[in-house]
Amino acid sequence: MIPVTKPFLPPQEEYLKYLDGIWKRQWLTNMGPLSSELEMHLKDFLNVKHLLYVTNGTIALQMAIKALDLKGEIITTPFSFVATTSSIVWENCTPIFVDIDINSLNIDPNKIEEAITPKTSAILATHVYGNPCDVLAIEKLAKKHNLKVIYDGAHAFGVKVNGKSIFDYGDITTCSLHATKLYHSIEGGLICATDANLIKKLAYIRNFGFNGPEAFSGLGINGKNSEFHAAMGLANLNHIDAIHEKRRLLTERYNNGLKNLKATAPTWHSNGTLNYSYYPLVFDNEELMLRCMNNLSLNEIFGRRYFYPSLAKTLPYLEPKELAITDSISKRVLCLPLYYDLSLEEVDLICRLILRVQNN
Ligand SMILES: *Cc1c(COP(=O)(O)O)cnc(C)c1O
């Protein structure tokens, strides 16, 4: 069976080495030494100003909205994972969906302005598949209308744009370190902010708002992560270059093998680096995509329709809204298997199975 993704696991003894220390110290959670070490190494690796290690990518989004005191309407993308939208609703704000750009598949900055009302407090955009949003255009709009910007960077680990980390754009960027992601700590998340006071506030929020054992600086929640999770993060970080390189090779193999397929890939940001987190294809029509998907599943190979259906149409707690580009793309997009353990021969097989459908 070939799934769409498989978690990377380091050699078991590398993980166990970290566990020895945990048993010696008997410090299991609450910003222990491994969590701090992970934050330090990730800050270095990603080259970001400030970074916090948190429970998961969803709580990171909720903490971001809370820390920025967002109220009213938040402009966002319907082409993302459900957590991008549900976090807005969870924090008692209203998501306002803006259609995506047909090439980048990210929120279309040219359509944001017409969605801004006196109630708008922020823009929450996702770097879909790790492809950077038009961060400069969004920054300009945010300045002009005095809006906060949050980026959901769950797919964008390690990406740079215009020569700096993508996590250093906007007021806050969040990331997910879930097992299915490119780089993971089983469960886990990151929050980056360029402003020192804002990251301090987020650190309080992560720990119930505690400011000393008997004092509180404000409202908080439990956004901490454990030493066991940090240990997996540290063990995996030692392999990040190999993970990146393998995914690059697999991606190039797909690109070569599928040259003649009637499908397109998202247009990548011209100043952005690639992290090979997904292999998305937008087929010419839904029928061809479904036939390819079915032919793969007959062979125990499973792609995923990331992201279908549109978040603007499918959530039972929101009024459905049609958005031409999102609706069209989400029907035709398929992500092919991509993970460290996948072999080049398996990619060749997947390419053959897909081309056979098209040529029949
Ligand atoms: C995975 C993902 C999340 C959620 O992250 P968790 O760590 O699973 O909570 C949020 N947004 C996007 C775009 C994601 O892909």
The ligand as a Gaussian input file, in Angstrom:
#p B3LYP/6-31G(d) Opt

LIG

0 1
 C       -1.865000      20.452000       9.338000
 C       -2.405000      21.806000       9.176000
 C       -2.899000      22.557000      10.263000
 C       -3.120000      21.956000      11.617000
 O       -1.998000      21.594000      12.286000
 P       -2.101000      20.549000      13.514000
 O       -0.699000      20.521000      14.020000
 O       -2.552000      19.234000      12.961000
 O       -3.053000      21.111000      14.513000
 C       -3.290000      23.868000      10.032000
 N       -3.239000      24.424000       8.805000
 C       -2.793000      23.743000       7.736000
 C       -2.748000      24.426000       6.410000
 C       -2.398000      22.410000       7.878000
 O       -2.000000      21.714000       6.800000

